[in-house]
Amino acid sequence: MPLDDDEIQALLNEAEGSRYHSIIFAALQTGMRRNELLALQWKDIDLDLATIYLNRSIYHRGGKTLVQTTKTKSGRRTIALSPQAVLFLRSELGNQIENGMFHGYKVDGESPVFRNTNTGEVLLPNTITQQFPKIAERIGLKNKFHDLRHTHATMLLKQGV
């Protein structure tokens, strides 16, 4: 079920400061799927052109994390970023570089965009699936992470896009 404007703000406020805030924000801004977001690397984002080049997805099976091209050719696409999303991602990149120096991991084009900022490791799909409802429930919502994709589409429709 899509979130309304007040629920979006409450969700972002609740997630603020957690390792899930950035991926929740990005899902709302882009409408990307969980596994697409988790496979995103900094080289896939052109902040000057305000564009994400989506061409892969992440899977976690049998204790192994695999990165594969998207299931279909239509899944490989270019996503335009809002000015708000560009500012957010610039800040996120700066924070990761700073955290990486402090915690001993490197941030470059091959680095995952959404990661555990203490260890530098990529977030796993099941972790997002399990943790998102807990964040939502704390503010009285019963949503799943995939609902953010529907929320993004609803926001675009309201804007006449």
Secondary structure, DSSP 8 states (H G I E B T S, - for coil): ----HHHHHHHHHHHTTSTTHHHHHHHHHH---HHHHHH-BGGGEETTTTEEEE-EEEEEETTEEEEEE-SSGGGSEEEE--HHHHHHHHHHHHHHHHHHHHHT---STTSBSSB-TTT--B--HHHHHHHHHHHHHHTT----TTHHHHHHHHHHHHTT-
